[in-house]
Amino acid sequence: MRARESDHWLGLARLAQRFPGVRGPATAEVAAEADDPRFAAYWEASFPGEVPSLAEWVLPQPLSGDTIDLEGNQLQVLSIGQADTAISTALYVPSLAAVVAGDLAYDGVHMMTAETGPAEREQWIANLDVIAGLNPALVVAVTRQSPATTTPKIIAESQQYLRDFSRIAAEETTSAGIVARMVELYPAWENRRTLWHSAKAAIDRKAAP
């Protein structure tokens, strides 16, 4: 499980119905924050009858180390830190020169910046440099368009998006102003609902004392 937000692991309950005893591994930091019940009502209201209720939740379990063996291949769990939330992870597969970037890199979808301010976005950009430093041949974004891109170029594209968002958010005084300018720069990127949410959060953050 890549991050603490419940949409990353709600499906474990359904998997456990089909495969009793199934576990969802996560870093200790992610597992420790995954049982926050505040989002249960949100998901149940958004997808009535489609997601497990709070009583049905199957929580991720902490890993005992930082590697996972998959049929003889070592998968390295990277505790990245800041991405679209403060505690995020990625998965590195050396045998494939591949990184499963979680929500660290996005692929043609507006990035969820609502939990970040300018400093957090700068750290996010720096954390993307860590991924780039692995020289991956494949980078898989979890939040992506279909068909997906798996080339490393999504690292630099995500970094530029974050720089653009920070610059425009600093210059604009309304959510609509941020959205309009970001759509002008990224007209083909999907999920404008997330962009509106992020823009509102940026304006609210500027207005806070």
Secondary structure, DSSP 8 states (H G I E B T S, - for coil): --BSSGGGTTTHHHHHHHSTT---EE-HHHHHHTT-GGGHHHHHHHSTTTS--GGG----EE-SSSEEEETTEEEEEEEEE-SSSSSEEEEEEGGGTEEEEETSS-BSB----TT--HHHHHHHHHHHHHHHTT--SEEEESSB-SS---STHHHHHHHHHHHHHHHHHHH-SSHHHHHHHHHHH-TT-B-HHHHHHHHHHHHHHHH--
